[in-house]
Amino acid sequence: MDLSHDYVRFLTEDALALRLPNVPSNSIGEQVWCIVGARESYLKAMQLGVWAGFSCSLTNHLAKDIVLAALEATSNRIMEFLQSATLTPATLSFVIDLLEHEVQHHGQLIRYSYANKTGFPVTWRERYTV
């Protein structure tokens, strides 16, 4: 989850509005909105033991400070839950699903960065060899 935070922190605020050129796409900010929503939704599922649907509290995916705060808050809530919870098979399945979801967004964001020539933070260059 730190990688997502590093990525947004590295970008300029204007970059959150960037889309993939010449193809239908959403924006980088909308990609991050989905990451935040998945974190919130999967945490709820972990707490309940069942999937309860997707929702996202992030109201402005184009304001870097708001996006960073949401990434930090959701990461903290998930880590606090995992440190105090009894990890059941269902909980572990939701954790794996969440990590898979976030990593898939990282792959998409790599394409956005190449297409828009935004570059990558050091942590991404080390992790993904970009």
C-alpha positions in Angstrom: 0.0 0.0 0.0 3.0 2.3 0.5 3.7 2.1 -3.2 0.4 3.7 -4.1 1.0 6.5 -1.6 4.6 7.0 -3.1 3.2 7.2 -6.6 0.6 9.9 -5.8 3.1 11.8 -3.7 5.6 11.8 -6.7 3.0 13.1 -9.1 2.1 16.8 -9.6 -1.5 17.6 -8.7 -2.2 18.2 -12.4 -1.2 14.7 -13.2 -4.2 13.3 -11.4 -6.3 14.5 -14.3 -4.2 12.8 -17.0 -5.8 10.1 -19.1 -4.3 7.6 -21.6 -4.1 9.6 -24.9 -6.0 8.5 -28.0 -7.9 5.7 -26.3 -10.9 5.6 -24.0 -9.7 5.8 -20.4 -10.4 7.3 -17.0 -7.9 9.5 -15.2 -5.0 8.7 -12.9 -7.1 10.2 -10.1 -10.0 7.9 -10.9 -7.7 4.9 -10.8 -6.6 6.0 -7.3 -10.3 6.6 -6.4 -10.8 2.9 -7.2 -7.9 1.9 -5.0 -9.3 3.9 -2.1 -12.7 2.4 -2.6 -11.4 -1.1 -2.8 -9.5 -0.6 0.4 -12.6 0.6 2.2 -14.8 -2.1 0.7 -12.4 -5.0 1.3 -11.8 -3.8 4.9 -15.6 -3.8 5.5 -15.7 -7.3 4.0 -12.9 -8.4 6.3 -14.7 -7.0 9.3 -18.0 -8.6 8.4 -16.7 -11.8 6.9 -18.7 -11.4 3.7 -18.6 -9.1 0.7 -20.9 -6.1 1.3 -20.4 -4.2 -2.0 -18.2 -1.5 -3.3 -18.2 2.1 -2.0 -15.7 4.9 -1.9 -15.7 7.9 0.4 -13.1 9.8 -1.7 -15.0 12.9 -2.9 -12.3 14.7 -4.9 -9.9 12.5 -6.8 -8.2 15.6 -8.4 -6.9 17.1 -5.1 -3.6 15.6 -4.2 -3.7 16.4 -0.5 -7.2 14.8 -0.2 -6.1 11.7 -2.2 -2.9 11.3 -0.1 -4.9 11.6 3.1 -7.4 9.0 1.9 -4.6 6.6 0.9 -2.9 7.0 4.3 -6.1 6.7 6.3 -7.2 3.5 4.5 -3.8 2.0 4.8 -3.7 2.7 8.5 -7.2 1.3 9.1 -6.4 -1.9 7.3 -3.1 -2.4 9.1 -4.7 -1.7 12.5 -7.4 -4.3 11.7 -4.9 -6.9 10.5 -2.8 -6.4 13.6 -5.8 -7.0 16.0 -8.0 -9.4 14.1 -8.0 -13.2 14.1 -7.2 -14.0 10.5 -9.8 -16.5 9.2 -9.6 -18.1 5.8 -12.3 -15.6 4.6 -10.3 -12.7 6.0 -7.1 -13.9 4.3 -9.0 -14.3 1.0 -10.2 -10.7 1.2 -6.6 -9.6 2.0 -5.3 -11.4 -1.1 -8.1 -10.0 -3.3 -7.3 -6.5 -2.1 -3.6 -6.9 -2.8 -4.3 -8.3 -6.2 -6.7 -5.4 -7.0 -4.1 -2.8 -5.9 -1.3 -4.4 -7.9 -3.5 -4.6 -11.0 -4.0 -0.8 -10.6 -0.2 -0.4 -10.3 0.1 -2.1 -13.7 -2.4 0.3 -15.2 -0.7 3.3 -13.6 2.6 2.2 -15.1 0.9 2.5 -18.6 -0.4 5.9 -17.7 3.0 7.1 -16.6 4.7 5.9 -19.7 2.0 7.3 -21.9 2.1 10.7 -20.2 5.8 10.7 -19.5 5.3 11.5 -15.7 8.2 9.3 -14.5 8.2 7.1 -11.4 9.2 7.4 -7.8 12.3 5.5 -6.7 10.2 2.9 -4.9 8.4 2.0 -8.2 11.7 1.9 -10.1 13.1 -0.5 -7.5 9.9 -2.7 -7.2 8.8 -2.8 -10.9 12.0 -2.1 -12.7 10.4 0.8 -14.7 
